[in-house]
Amino acid sequence: MSFVEASKIEEVTPGKMKGVTINHKEVLITNIGGHYYAIGGKCTHAGGTLSKGQLYGNIVTCPRHGSKFDVTTGKNVGGPAQNDEPVYQLKMEGNMIMVNI
């Protein structure tokens, strides 16, 4: 595993999210109150793209069947999904968000 450039910091403003693909893995980066988080970007239920869903507070809702995940922990908190999302470590370097994949 190594840190890879994922996004510019200014592209993920507070309360927003961005989907990126890193090494063939979809990752969802969010900014919650100035803190950045990265979890899997594909719903563990049916593979919906989480970046196309809705973000309310720290909960993202999958656009396909409504599964809900806590973006700060990756935990499944509702809907038909049975599994949590993977969580990825982040760091900032200059103006870049780096994700450990």
C-alpha positions as CSV (number, residue, x, y, z in Angstrom):
1,M,0.0,0.0,0.0
2,S,1.1,3.5,-0.7
3,F,-0.3,7.0,-0.7
4,V,-1.5,8.2,-4.1
5,E,-2.7,11.6,-5.2
6,A,-6.5,11.5,-5.2
7,S,-7.8,15.1,-5.5
8,K,-7.0,18.7,-5.0
9,I,-8.1,19.9,-1.5
10,E,-10.2,22.7,-3.0
11,E,-12.2,20.2,-5.0
12,V,-13.8,18.8,-1.8
13,T,-15.2,21.7,0.1
14,P,-17.0,21.3,3.5
15,G,-20.1,19.2,3.2
16,K,-19.2,17.9,-0.2
17,M,-18.0,14.6,-1.6
18,K,-16.0,13.5,-4.7
19,G,-15.7,10.0,-6.3
20,V,-12.3,9.0,-7.6
21,T,-10.8,5.9,-9.0
22,I,-7.4,4.8,-7.7
23,N,-5.6,1.6,-8.8
24,H,-9.0,0.3,-10.2
25,K,-10.7,1.0,-6.9
26,E,-13.6,3.5,-6.5
27,V,-13.1,5.7,-3.5
28,L,-15.4,8.3,-2.0
29,I,-13.7,11.4,-0.5
30,T,-15.7,13.6,1.8
31,N,-15.1,16.8,3.8
32,I,-17.1,16.9,7.0
33,G,-16.6,20.1,9.0
34,G,-13.1,20.5,7.5
35,H,-12.0,16.9,8.2
36,Y,-11.4,14.6,5.2
37,Y,-12.4,11.0,5.0
38,A,-12.1,8.2,2.4
39,I,-14.3,5.1,2.1
40,G,-15.1,2.7,-0.7
41,G,-17.0,4.4,-3.5
42,K,-19.2,1.4,-4.6
43,C,-22.1,0.4,-2.5
44,T,-21.6,-3.0,-0.8
45,H,-25.2,-4.0,-1.6
46,A,-25.5,-3.7,-5.4
47,G,-22.5,-1.6,-6.5
48,G,-24.2,1.8,-6.8
49,T,-21.8,4.7,-7.2
50,L,-21.9,6.5,-3.8
51,S,-20.6,9.8,-5.2
52,K,-23.9,10.0,-7.2
53,G,-25.9,9.7,-3.9
54,Q,-26.8,12.2,-1.3
55,L,-24.7,13.4,1.6
56,Y,-26.5,14.5,4.8
57,G,-24.2,15.3,7.6
58,N,-21.8,12.3,7.8
59,I,-24.2,9.9,6.1
60,V,-24.1,9.1,2.4
61,T,-27.2,7.4,0.8
62,C,-26.7,5.2,-2.2
63,P,-28.7,6.3,-5.2
64,R,-29.7,2.8,-6.2
65,H,-31.5,1.2,-3.2
66,G,-31.0,3.6,-0.4
67,S,-28.3,1.9,1.7
68,K,-26.6,4.4,4.1
69,F,-23.0,4.6,5.2
70,D,-21.2,6.7,7.8
71,V,-18.4,8.3,5.8
72,T,-16.3,8.8,8.9
73,T,-16.2,5.1,9.7
74,G,-17.4,3.2,6.6
75,K,-20.1,1.6,8.8
76,N,-23.4,0.5,7.2
77,V,-26.1,2.3,9.1
78,G,-29.2,1.4,7.1
79,G,-30.8,0.0,3.9
80,P,-30.4,-3.3,2.3
81,A,-26.5,-3.4,2.4
82,Q,-25.2,-5.9,4.9
83,N,-21.5,-5.0,4.8
84,D,-19.5,-1.9,5.7
85,E,-17.4,0.1,3.3
86,P,-13.6,-0.2,3.4
87,V,-11.9,2.8,5.0
88,Y,-8.8,4.4,3.5
89,Q,-6.1,6.4,5.3
90,L,-5.6,10.0,4.0
91,K,-3.0,12.7,4.3
92,M,-2.5,16.1,2.9
93,E,0.6,17.1,0.9
94,G,0.6,20.7,-0.3
95,N,-2.8,21.2,-2.0
96,M,-3.4,17.5,-2.6
97,I,-5.4,14.8,-0.8
98,M,-3.4,11.6,-0.7
99,V,-5.1,8.3,-0.2
100,N,-3.4,5.1,1.0
101,I,-4.4,2.3,-1.4
